[in-house]
Amino acid sequence: MVDIFAAAGLKKPDLSILSDEFLAEVRGMPQRNLAVELLRKLLAGEIKARSKRNVVQARSFADLLEQAIKKYQNRAIETAQVIEELIGLAKDMRSAHTRGETLGLTEDELAFYDALETNDSAVKVLGEPTLTKIARELAEMVKKNVTIDWTVRENVRAQLRVLVKRILRKYGYPPDKQEQATKIVLEQAEVLSEMWAVG
């Protein structure tokens, strides 16, 4: 396996940050195809890491990465354009990482916030402060109610589903979107509970 950092003459970066300095170095690389591959691998690794914590964010960024790479592979955009798109995606990922701090949410709470925010009408109807409250309450409730085997015990899953729906109704989450929100929240709970069990 070839170390693409060494091949490009770059020092190995802090993957969690994707700093402006590093992105500028990549932008200036004379080997454009290598720069694309380097960014693709870095972003894919960052997305994989996020998928263990925030399902919605990981899916969203994975879709954006896939679209950019497909356009490049289909020759719909030039190498320089795909590099700029990938650098933009890296910056979006970095700012998404700090979004929780801006909202006053922990990483776990932000994951639930993102799950709720997938519904545009909920965002319009409830607004950011209410979604923030719901996310906090969901994170707390899930932590209290998940057990190691909850994903295989249907009675525990059903109880959790009822608790999620109760919280959504309490805050007036749009009824037509509650089922989808509940599904995403439970999916998010599954990912986080695996992490909580390990940590």
Buried (B, 14 or more C-beta within 10 A) or exposed (E): EEEBBEEBEBEEBEEEEBEEEBBEBBBEBEBBEBBBBBBBEBBBEBBEEBBEBBBBBBBBBBEBBEEBBEBBEEEEBEEEEBBBBBBEBBEEBBEBBEEBEEBEBBBBBBBBBBBBBBBEEBBEBBEEEBBBBBBBBBBBBBEEBBEEEBBEEEEBBEEBBEBBBEBBEEBEBBEEBBEEBBEBBBEBBBBBBBEBEEE
